[in-house]
Each structure stands twice: as C-alpha cells, then as structure tokens.
Amino acid sequence: MVRSPLTPQQIAAGKRLGAHLREARGERTLAEVAHAASISPETLRKIETGRLATPAFVTVAALAAVLEIRLDDLAGICVSGGPAHAALQP
C-alpha cells in the first residue's frame, strides 16, 4: 500500500504540534523526555521539528502524559491552530 502525500494542512499541523511540544519540554533534555515517553530521542526530534508531521496517537498520548498536556489541547492545536483550552499548564 502506498501512502498518500501529506497535505499542506497536515504539514502545518505537524509543525504546530512539534513547536508546542518543544515549548512544553522547557529545560528538560530531549533524551529525558523521550526516555520517559518510551520513544527514541530521534523520534522526538523529528516530531519537534515537524519532520514527522503525523506521529502515532500512542506516541502523542505518551508525550502528553510526560509533559502534562491535555490531549484535547493538542487536538485543538492540530485541527484549528490553537488549543481547545489553556495552552500550557504550569
């Protein structure tokens, strides 16, 4: 099966998601967060830079749990360009 190319909207959503996750990571190292989410640092790097625009749901859910971000906020960022609720929670 051949995967269809990503649309410009999907690419933009992936970049917004990555930027938000990078901001939420704050001072924590990429390796620390990746390890806590049980993903490779390279996968997290690709997500944060927008090179992996459509990460698997379980990956996003694991990152949301580690970074203490609501999944509906991440969904809002991907779908509409802004969080559904408060963007980053202290």
C-alpha positions in Angstrom: 0.0 0.0 0.0 1.3 3.4 -0.9 0.8 6.3 1.5 -0.7 9.4 0.0 1.5 12.6 0.3 0.7 14.8 3.2 -1.4 17.9 2.5 -0.1 21.3 3.3 -2.6 21.5 6.2 -1.2 18.2 7.7 2.3 19.5 7.4 1.3 22.8 9.1 -0.5 21.0 11.8 2.6 18.8 12.4 4.8 21.9 12.7 2.4 23.5 15.2 2.3 20.3 17.3 6.1 20.0 17.3 6.6 23.6 18.3 4.1 23.2 21.1 5.7 20.0 22.4 9.1 21.7 22.2 7.9 24.6 24.2 6.3 22.3 26.8 9.5 20.4 27.2 11.1 23.6 28.5 14.5 23.0 30.2 14.2 19.2 30.1 16.5 17.5 27.7 15.2 15.8 24.6 16.6 12.5 25.7 15.0 12.8 29.2 11.5 13.4 27.7 11.9 10.8 25.0 13.0 8.2 27.6 10.1 9.0 29.9 7.7 8.6 26.9 9.3 5.4 25.8 10.3 6.7 22.4 13.6 7.4 20.8 15.2 10.8 21.0 15.4 10.8 17.2 11.6 10.3 17.0 11.0 13.2 19.4 13.5 15.4 17.4 11.6 14.6 14.2 8.2 15.5 15.9 9.5 18.7 17.4 11.0 19.9 14.1 7.9 19.0 12.1 9.7 16.3 10.1 7.3 13.7 11.5 4.1 15.6 10.9 1.7 12.7 11.7 3.1 10.8 14.7 1.1 7.8 16.0 -1.6 8.5 18.5 0.1 6.4 21.2 3.3 8.5 20.8 1.4 11.8 21.1 -0.5 10.4 24.1 2.7 9.3 25.8 4.3 12.7 25.2 1.2 14.5 26.5 1.3 12.4 29.7 5.0 13.1 30.3 4.7 16.8 29.5 1.4 17.1 31.4 -0.5 18.5 28.4 -4.2 17.7 27.8 -4.9 15.7 24.7 -7.8 17.9 23.7 -5.4 20.9 23.8 -3.1 19.1 21.4 -6.0 18.2 19.2 -7.0 21.8 19.1 -3.6 22.8 18.0 -3.6 20.3 15.2 -7.1 20.9 14.0 -7.7 24.6 14.4 -4.2 26.1 15.0 -4.9 26.9 18.7 -5.5 25.0 21.9 -9.1 24.0 22.8 -8.3 25.1 26.4 -5.3 26.7 28.1 -2.2 26.1 26.0 0.4 25.3 28.7 -0.5 24.4 32.2 2.1 25.1 34.9 
